[in-house]
């Protein structure tokens, strides 16, 4: 099959629409047919555009150690291929040459049963293929290496079988330096006739110049916002995986955060090469930042392929391991951790995290993200509380640092939490986003545990991607989009219909949400949580959710609509779900002094607003509501008293002939009337008040 045929196959799947769906029946008489083998790994999306085949391929870009650096990685099979990249910016036209380093490696194969019969997608090898590797009878007669199996031996292969070793291509890593913020670059790699392009994300200038930027822009964060981020994890190499790659590329984010489990090679290391080719259409154009997952360490992997192929900017952050690191990325300070490395107090990762959190500068990066593979919070039946010890070690530290968002994967489903700490909804806790639904061969994890915990806001067992736009230092527009489901009645167990509903091979049907997507605002409280210290809020600190969603995409017309007239001030404790009424303090009770416009935000916006850290308890909500009303009543009384004093003073000084009599109705001294009068007076005098 030609490369064009493969590309056409991957592009024919329709995307999911935003329609409500119904649950499927649990009953099926479907008998799964025998599937044909997938293409040989060496042929999947193989680059043929070069003068001297086999061509260089598996191109991807990530960010370097310093703000103005990016790293280009590619693979070649010829020792004569130099480790260099030529690149230029269209703005100045000058062509520059960067040189790097090259590495190759070998590993002993590990056979997993999913090679022959994955729960989802096509097999990577047949029984005949695997036995051919294990059978040494043609040459090893009379030696300790002799073997003539009739059944596949699963697990790690014999070290004394030379046929059981994988030899990698040459992996080149080249650092491009002196790049400019928010600038597109074209680049070429050796033995590849294609022209590649990527855009360097927005970044702050060196700290010596940052003061000038802040003075010029008013707020430091405005220099790097808006900023778009794509989210994905647990990708693998199925048609659903290709859909995740395609959807992310179509939305053109500034960067992609990948929360572990990349190739699902699982010891069959040629799958790292096929994943590099599959991921290239996205990763060669958009910098991808990753952390390792269990599929980078288990099944004989031991992080070796990951560390050599996916170099992360760890050295500048003081880390001695490529598996955990931190870096400023636009308005976000991203800290990545390794779920499969010691985290107990006294461990290297624990002590490094302590120092990394101290280096976060909220003036430059008002948003603190933490990313690691295995989730702290998950209400799925898969991988229940595997991170109990890690959470015990690190959750309090992340909470005290005012972490805003925690990203993870591992569980093959999607879930977002309310702000949470220690399994309780908490004003100042992070929002956890589990996005392990990239589409890998292991399929969707079902069912969800019932009842849904209080801290769980949205969950669904299908496949999709996450999209973010950091608008400013307090507002993020976030959307999750489903593109396919696991369908046990469908070819390769994948369903791309717009009304799909995940159903696994055990008959479990997704009992999570029925929504094909969710759209929320993440709004950070800057005045209530001491662990969320940020720079002072400017005029653009409150962005409107109303009218920001365009007809064709999550960002259509988004930034242009952020005008002063569209600002919506949320009442304290507001937590609104999509399509529901506004839920104020104590589920709408005890907040009689709120504006009517605040009560109608949900119907006008048609989107959710998640106020980070503003989910107050009932007792605190009631207290705050009475306090607001009493303060308003006191203000009204003081205002009336001031008028009386003014009138009496004027009459006394000028000795007017006509005496003015002022009488007050006793009913106007009630809190409700005081609130009403105060509002009318403010409108007449053009005064405004923040509900916060």
C-alpha positions in Angstrom: 0.0 0.0 0.0 1.4 3.4 -0.9 1.9 6.2 1.6 -0.9 8.2 0.0 -3.4 5.4 0.6 -2.4 5.3 4.3 -2.9 9.0 4.6 -6.3 8.9 2.9 -7.4 6.1 5.2 -6.5 8.1 8.3 -8.3 11.2 7.0 -11.6 9.6 6.1 -12.9 9.3 9.6 -15.5 11.9 10.5 -15.2 13.9 13.7 -17.8 13.9 16.5 -20.4 16.6 16.4 -21.8 18.5 19.4 -25.0 16.5 19.6 -26.6 14.7 22.6 -26.5 10.9 22.3 -28.3 8.0 23.8 -26.9 4.9 25.5 -26.4 1.8 23.4 -27.8 -1.6 24.2 -25.6 -4.1 26.1 -26.7 -6.9 23.9 -24.8 -7.9 20.7 -24.5 -11.0 18.5 -21.5 -9.5 16.7 -18.6 -11.9 16.1 -15.3 -10.2 15.5 -13.7 -11.3 12.2 -10.1 -12.1 11.8 -8.2 -8.9 11.1 -5.6 -8.5 8.5 -2.2 -7.4 9.7 -1.3 -3.8 9.7 1.5 -2.4 7.5 5.0 -3.3 8.3 6.3 -0.8 10.8 9.1 0.3 8.5 6.5 1.3 5.9 4.0 3.3 8.0 4.1 6.9 6.8 7.6 6.4 5.6 9.3 9.5 4.2 10.4 8.9 0.6 11.2 12.5 -0.3 15.0 12.6 -0.4 17.9 12.1 -2.8 19.4 9.1 -1.1 16.9 6.7 0.4 16.2 5.6 3.1 15.3 9.1 4.0 15.5 10.9 7.3 12.2 11.0 9.2 10.5 11.1 12.6 10.9 14.9 12.9 9.7 16.6 16.0 10.3 19.9 17.8 10.5 20.6 21.6 11.7 23.6 23.6 15.3 24.0 24.7 16.8 24.8 28.0 16.7 28.6 27.6 13.7 30.7 26.5 15.0 31.4 23.0 15.9 27.8 22.2 14.2 24.9 20.4 15.4 21.4 19.8 14.8 19.6 16.5 15.0 15.8 16.6 15.1 13.4 13.7 16.1 9.8 12.8 18.3 8.5 10.0 19.8 5.2 9.1 23.1 6.3 7.6 26.2 7.2 9.5 27.0 9.8 6.8 24.0 11.8 7.8 25.2 14.9 9.7 23.5 16.1 12.9 22.7 19.5 11.7 19.7 21.7 10.8 19.5 24.8 8.6 16.8 27.3 9.5 15.7 30.8 8.8 13.1 33.3 9.7 11.0 34.9 7.0 11.4 38.3 8.7 15.1 38.6 8.1 15.8 35.9 5.5 19.1 35.0 6.9 19.9 31.2 6.8 21.6 29.8 9.9 23.2 26.4 10.5 22.9 24.6 13.8 24.9 21.4 14.8 24.0 18.9 17.4 24.7 15.3 18.5 23.7 11.8 17.5 22.9 8.7 19.5 21.9 5.1 18.8 21.1 2.2 21.1 20.0 -1.4 21.2 17.5 -3.2 23.5 16.4 -6.7 24.2 12.9 -7.3 22.9 9.8 -7.9 25.1 6.7 -9.6 23.7 3.3 -8.5 24.9 0.1 -10.4 23.9 -1.3 -7.1 22.6 1.1 -7.4 19.7 -1.1 -10.1 18.3 -4.6 -9.3 19.7 -5.0 -5.7 21.0 -8.4 -4.8 22.5 -8.6 -2.0 20.0 -7.0 -1.3 16.6 -5.0 -3.7 14.4 -2.2 -6.1 15.6 1.4 -5.1 15.2 2.7 -8.7 14.6 1.5 -12.2 13.9 2.3 -15.4 15.8 4.5 -16.3 12.8 6.4 -13.1 13.1 7.2 -13.6 16.8 8.1 -17.3 16.5 10.5 -16.4 13.7 12.4 -14.2 16.1 12.4 -16.8 18.9 13.3 -19.8 16.7 17.1 -20.2 16.5 17.1 -23.8 15.2 18.4 -22.9 11.7 21.8 -21.7 13.1 22.1 -22.5 16.8 22.3 -26.4 16.8 24.6 -27.5 19.6 24.8 -24.1 21.3 23.2 -22.7 24.4 21.2 -20.4 22.2 19.2 -23.2 20.5 15.4 -22.9 20.6 12.6 -24.2 18.4 9.3 -23.1 20.1 5.8 -23.8 18.8 4.1 -21.2 21.0 5.2 -17.6 21.6 7.1 -17.0 24.9 5.6 -13.8 26.4 7.8 -11.3 28.3 11.5 -10.6 28.0 13.3 -12.6 25.4 16.5 -14.6 25.9 19.6 -12.5 26.1 21.6 -15.2 24.3 19.4 -14.9 21.2 21.0 -12.3 18.8 17.7 -12.2 16.8 15.9 -10.8 19.9 17.6 -7.5 19.9 16.4 -4.2 18.4 18.8 -1.8 16.9 17.7 1.8 16.7 18.3 4.3 13.9 20.5 7.2 14.6 18.7 9.8 16.7 19.8 13.3 16.1 19.2 16.2 18.5 20.0 19.7 17.3 19.4 22.9 19.4 18.4 26.1 17.5 19.5 29.2 19.5 18.7 32.9 19.3 15.1 32.4 18.2 12.6 35.2 18.5 9.3 35.1 20.3 6.2 34.4 18.4 8.1 33.9 15.1 7.7 31.2 12.5 10.8 29.5 11.2 11.4 27.2 8.2 14.0 24.5 8.6 15.6 21.6 6.7 17.2 18.4 7.9 19.8 16.3 6.0 18.6 13.7 3.5 15.1 15.1 3.5 13.8 17.2 0.6 10.8 18.5 2.6 10.6 22.0 3.9 9.5 22.0 7.6 8.0 24.9 9.6 7.3 25.6 13.2 6.4 28.7 15.2 8.4 29.6 18.2 5.9 30.2 21.0 5.7 33.6 22.8 8.3 33.9 25.6 9.6 36.5 27.9 12.9 38.3 27.1 15.8 37.8 29.5 15.1 39.0 33.0 17.4 42.0 32.4 15.0 43.2 29.7 11.7 42.1 31.4 11.2 45.4 33.3 11.1 47.3 30.0 8.5 44.9 28.6 6.4 45.3 31.7 6.5 49.0 31.5 5.7 49.0 27.8 2.8 46.5 28.0 1.4 47.5 31.4 1.3 43.9 32.6 4.1 41.4 32.1 1.7 38.6 31.3 0.2 40.6 28.4 3.4 40.1 26.5 2.7 36.4 26.2 -1.1 36.2 26.1 -3.2 34.9 24.6 -1.5 31.6 24.6 -2.9 28.3 23.2 -2.1 24.9 24.6 -3.1 21.4 23.3 -3.5 18.6 25.8 -3.3 14.8 25.2 -2.0 11.6 26.8 -1.9 7.8 26.2 -1.8 8.2 22.4 -0.6 4.9 20.9 -0.9 4.1 17.2 -4.5 3.4 16.3 -6.8 5.3 13.9 -8.1 7.0 17.1 -4.5 8.0 17.9 -4.2 9.5 14.4 -7.5 11.4 14.9 -6.0 12.9 18.1 -2.9 14.0 16.2 -4.9 15.4 13.3 -7.3 17.4 15.6 -4.5 18.9 17.6 -2.6 19.9 14.4 -5.8 21.5 12.9 -6.2 23.7 16.0 -2.6 25.0 15.7 -1.8 25.5 19.4 1.4 27.2 20.5 2.5 24.1 22.3 1.3 20.6 23.2 1.5 19.1 26.7 1.6 15.3 26.5 1.1 13.6 29.9 2.9 10.4 29.2 2.4 7.0 27.4 3.5 8.0 23.9 4.2 5.0 21.5 2.9 1.9 23.4 5.9 0.1 22.0 5.9 -2.0 25.2 9.2 -3.6 24.4 8.6 -4.1 20.6 10.8 -1.2 19.9 10.1 -0.8 16.2 6.9 0.8 17.3 8.9 3.8 18.5 9.9 4.4 14.9 6.3 4.0 13.6 5.1 6.3 16.4 7.7 8.9 15.4 6.3 8.8 11.8 2.7 8.9 12.9 3.3 11.9 15.3 5.4 13.9 12.8 2.6 15.9 11.1 1.9 17.5 14.5 5.3 17.4 16.3 7.3 18.8 13.4 5.2 22.0 13.5 4.3 22.5 17.2 6.7 22.1 20.1 5.6 19.1 22.2 6.5 18.9 26.0 6.2 15.5 27.7 6.6 13.5 30.9 7.0 9.7 31.0 4.2 7.2 31.7 4.2 3.6 32.7 4.6 2.5 29.0 7.9 4.3 29.0 9.2 2.2 31.9 7.5 -1.1 31.9 7.8 -4.1 29.5 11.6 -3.7 29.4 11.5 -0.1 28.3 13.2 1.4 31.4 13.0 4.9 30.0 15.8 4.2 27.5 13.9 4.8 24.3 12.1 7.7 25.9 15.2 9.5 27.2 17.1 9.2 23.9 14.2 10.2 21.6 12.4 12.8 23.7 14.9 15.1 25.3 13.3 17.6 27.7 14.7 20.8 29.1 15.7 19.5 32.5 19.2 20.8 33.1 18.4 24.5 33.4 15.8 23.7 36.1 18.4 21.9 38.2 17.1 18.4 37.5 19.5 15.6 37.0 16.8 13.5 35.3 15.2 13.9 31.9 12.0 12.5 33.4 11.2 15.5 35.6 11.8 19.1 34.9 10.3 22.6 34.9 10.3 25.6 32.5 8.5 28.8 31.8 6.3 28.4 28.7 4.5 31.6 27.8 2.4 32.6 30.8 2.6 29.1 32.3 5.3 27.7 34.6 5.1 24.0 33.8 6.5 21.5 36.3 6.6 17.8 35.2 7.1 14.9 37.5 7.8 11.2 37.1 5.1 9.0 38.6 7.6 6.1 38.5 10.5 7.6 40.4 10.7 7.9 44.3 8.8 10.9 45.7 9.1 10.3 49.4 10.7 13.1 51.5 14.4 12.9 51.1 14.3 11.5 47.6 15.9 13.4 44.7 12.7 14.2 43.0 11.1 15.4 46.3 14.0 17.8 47.1 14.1 19.0 43.5 10.4 19.8 43.5 10.8 21.9 46.6 13.5 24.0 45.0 11.6 24.2 41.6 8.4 25.5 43.3 10.5 28.3 45.0 11.7 29.4 41.6 8.2 30.1 40.2 7.8 33.8 39.5 4.1 34.7 39.4 4.8 38.1 37.8 6.2 36.4 34.8 4.1 33.2 34.8 0.9 33.7 36.7 -0.3 30.2 35.9 1.3 27.2 37.7 0.7 23.9 35.9 2.0 20.5 37.2 2.0 17.5 34.9 2.6 13.8 35.7 1.2 10.6 34.3 -0.8 8.7 37.0 -3.7 10.8 38.4 -4.3 11.8 42.0 -8.0 12.0 41.5 -10.0 9.6 39.3 -13.5 8.1 39.7 -13.0 5.4 37.1 -12.7 1.7 38.0 -9.3 1.6 36.3 -6.0 2.1 38.1 -7.8 3.0 41.4 -5.6 5.0 43.7 -2.3 3.8 42.3 -0.8 7.1 43.3 -1.8 7.0 47.0 1.8 7.3 48.3 2.8 9.9 45.7 -0.3 12.0 46.6 0.6 11.6 50.3 4.1 12.8 49.6 3.4 15.7 47.2 -0.2 16.9 47.3 0.2 19.3 50.3 3.4 20.8 48.7 1.5 21.4 45.4 -1.4 22.9 47.3 0.7 25.2 49.4 2.4 26.5 46.2 -0.9 27.5 44.8 -0.9 25.1 41.9 -3.7 26.1 39.5 -4.0 23.0 37.2 -2.7 19.4 37.4 -2.6 17.4 34.2 -2.4 13.6 34.0 -3.3 10.6 31.9 -2.9 6.8 32.6 -6.7 6.1 32.9 -8.0 5.8 29.3 -10.9 8.2 29.8 -11.5 11.9 30.4 -12.3 13.5 33.7 -12.1 17.0 35.2 -12.5 17.9 38.8 -13.7 20.9 40.8 -10.9 22.6 42.8 -10.0 19.9 45.3 -7.6 19.0 48.1 -7.5 15.8 50.1 -10.6 14.5 48.5 -12.7 17.5 49.5 -13.8 20.4 47.3 -11.6 23.2 48.3 -11.5 27.0 47.5 -7.9 27.1 46.9 -7.1 23.6 45.5 -6.0 22.8 41.9 -8.3 21.7 39.2 -7.2 18.2 38.1 -7.6 17.3 34.4 -7.2 13.6 33.4 -6.8 13.3 29.7 -5.7 9.7 29.1 -8.1 9.4 26.2 -5.6 9.8 23.3 -6.8 6.6 21.6 -4.3 3.8 22.3 -4.8 0.1 21.6 -5.9 -0.8 25.1 -9.2 0.9 24.6 -11.5 2.8 26.9 -11.6 2.1 30.6 -15.2 1.4 31.9 -17.3 1.6 33.9 -17.1 4.7 36.2 -17.6 4.3 39.9 -21.0 5.2 41.3 -22.1 7.6 42.7 -20.0 10.2 41.1 -17.9 11.9 43.8 -18.6 15.5 44.8 -15.2 16.6 43.5 -15.7 15.1 40.0 -17.1 17.8 37.6 -17.2 16.0 34.3 -16.3 12.5 33.1 -16.6 10.4 29.9 -15.0 7.2 28.7 -14.3 8.1 25.1 -11.4 9.5 23.1 -10.5 13.1 22.4 -8.2 16.0 23.1 -8.1 19.1 25.3 -7.6 22.7 24.1 -6.8 25.8 26.2 -6.4 29.5 25.7 -4.7 31.4 28.4 -6.4 34.8 28.0 -4.7 36.7 30.8 -3.4 36.0 34.4 -6.8 35.1 35.8 -8.8 33.5 32.9 -8.4 30.4 30.8 -10.8 29.2 28.2 -10.8 25.4 28.2 -12.5 22.9 26.0 -12.4 19.1 25.7 -13.5 17.5 22.5 -14.4 13.9 21.8 -13.7 12.5 18.3 -14.3 8.7 18.7 -15.3 5.9 21.0 -14.5 2.3 21.7 -17.2 0.3 19.9 -17.1 -3.5 20.4 -19.5 -3.8 17.4 -17.3 -1.8 15.0 -14.3 -2.7 12.9 -11.1 -2.6 14.9 -13.3 -1.8 17.9 -13.4 1.9 17.0 -16.4 4.0 16.3 -16.1 7.4 14.6 -19.9 8.1 14.4 -21.1 11.4 15.7 -23.4 9.6 18.1 -20.8 7.1 19.3 -20.9 5.8 22.9 -18.0 3.7 24.2 -18.6 0.0 24.8 -15.9 -2.4 25.8 -15.4 -6.0 25.0 -16.9 -7.0 28.4 -20.2 -5.3 27.6 -19.7 -2.2 29.8 -21.3 0.9 28.3 -20.0 4.3 29.3 -21.9 5.5 32.3 -20.3 8.9 32.3 -21.5 12.1 30.6 -23.5 12.0 27.4 -21.9 15.3 26.1 -19.5 15.0 23.2 -17.6 18.0 24.5 -17.4 20.5 27.4 -16.5 24.1 27.4 -15.5 25.9 30.6 -13.8 29.0 31.9 -11.1 28.5 34.5 -11.2 31.7 36.6 -8.6 32.2 39.3 -9.5 33.9 42.6 -6.7 36.5 43.3 -8.1 37.8 46.6 -9.1 34.8 48.7 -6.3 32.2 48.5 -3.0 33.1 50.0 -1.4 30.1 48.2 -2.4 31.7 44.8 -0.3 34.8 45.0 -0.3 36.6 41.6 0.6 40.0 40.2 -1.9 42.8 40.7 -4.9 42.5 38.4 -5.3 45.0 35.6 -8.3 46.2 33.6 -8.4 42.9 31.7 -8.6 40.7 34.7 -12.3 39.8 34.1 -13.0 38.3 30.7 -16.5 37.7 29.4 -17.6 34.2 28.5 -20.5 35.6 26.6 -20.4 35.4 22.8 -16.8 34.1 22.7 -17.5 30.8 20.9 -17.4 31.0 17.2 -19.4 28.8 14.9 -16.5 26.8 13.5 -14.1 26.4 16.4 -13.3 26.9 20.0 -11.2 30.0 19.4 -13.1 31.6 16.5 -13.2 35.3 17.3 -12.2 34.7 20.8 -9.6 37.3 21.6 -11.4 40.0 19.6 -14.5 39.7 21.8 -12.7 40.6 25.0 -14.1 44.1 25.2 -14.9 46.1 28.3 -18.7 46.0 27.6 -18.8 42.2 27.8 -17.3 41.9 31.2 -19.3 39.8 33.6 -18.6 39.9 37.3 -19.3 36.6 39.0 -20.8 36.5 42.5 -18.8 34.8 45.1 -19.1 31.0 45.3 -20.6 30.8 41.8 -20.2 27.4 40.1 -22.2 27.0 36.9 -22.5 23.9 34.8 -23.2 23.9 31.0 -26.9 24.4 30.3 -27.9 24.9 34.0 -29.0 27.9 36.0 -26.5 30.0 37.9 -25.7 28.4 41.2 -24.8 31.2 43.7 -24.0 31.1 47.4 -25.8 28.2 49.1 -27.3 27.1 45.8 -28.9 30.6 45.2 -29.9 31.3 48.8 -28.8 34.1 51.0 -27.4 36.4 48.3 -30.3 38.8 47.8 -28.1 41.8 46.9 -26.7 40.3 43.7 -27.4 42.0 40.4 -30.0 40.5 38.1 -27.5 40.4 35.3 -25.4 38.0 37.3 -28.3 35.6 37.5 -28.6 35.3 33.7 -25.0 34.7 32.7 -25.6 31.0 32.0 -28.3 31.4 29.4 -26.4 34.2 27.6 -23.0 32.5 27.6 -24.1 28.9 26.7 -20.9 27.8 28.4 -19.7 26.8 31.8 -17.8 29.0 34.2 -15.6 27.1 36.7 -14.3 29.6 39.4 -11.1 28.1 40.7 -11.1 28.2 44.5 -14.5 29.9 45.0 -16.4 26.8 46.0 -17.3 27.9 49.6 -19.0 25.8 52.3 -22.6 26.5 53.2 -21.7 28.1 56.5 -19.1 30.4 55.0 -21.5 31.3 52.2 -24.3 32.3 54.5 -22.0 34.4 56.6 -20.6 36.2 53.6 -24.1 36.8 52.2 -25.3 38.5 55.4 -22.0 40.4 55.6 -22.5 41.8 52.1 -26.1 42.8 52.8 -25.3 44.4 56.2 -22.4 46.4 54.6 -24.7 47.6 51.9 -27.4 48.7 54.4 -24.8 50.5 56.4 -23.6 52.3 53.3 -27.1 53.4 52.5 -27.6 54.7 56.1 -24.3 56.6 55.9 -25.3 58.1 52.5 -28.7 59.3 53.8 -27.0 60.8 56.9 -24.5 62.7 54.8 -27.4 64.2 52.8 -29.0 65.3 56.1 -25.8 66.9 57.4 -25.3 68.7 54.1 -28.8 70.1 53.9 -28.8 71.2 57.5 -25.4 72.9 57.1 -26.5 74.8 54.0 -29.8 76.0 55.7 -27.9 77.2 58.7 -25.2 79.1 56.8 -27.4 80.9 54.3 -30.5 81.2 56.6 -32.9 80.3 53.8 -36.5 81.3 54.3 -37.9 78.0 53.3 -37.2 75.2 55.7 -36.6 71.7 54.3 -38.1 68.8 56.0 -36.7 65.3 55.5 -38.5 62.3 56.8 -37.4 58.7 56.5 -39.8 55.9 56.1 -38.9 53.1 58.6 -39.2 50.4 56.0 -36.3 51.9 54.0 -33.9 50.9 56.8 -34.4 47.2 56.0 -31.4 45.4 54.3 -33.4 44.6 51.2 -34.7 48.2 50.7 -31.3 49.6 51.5 -29.8 47.4 48.8 -32.4 48.5 46.2 -31.9 52.3 47.1 -28.2 51.9 47.0 -28.3 50.4 43.6 -30.5 53.2 42.2 -28.2 55.9 43.8 -25.2 54.2 42.2 -26.8 54.2 38.8 -27.6 57.9 39.1 -24.1 58.8 40.1 -22.5 56.3 37.7 -20.8 54.4 40.5 -19.8 50.7 40.1 -19.2 48.1 42.7 -17.5 44.7 42.4 -19.5 41.8 43.8 -16.2 40.3 45.0 
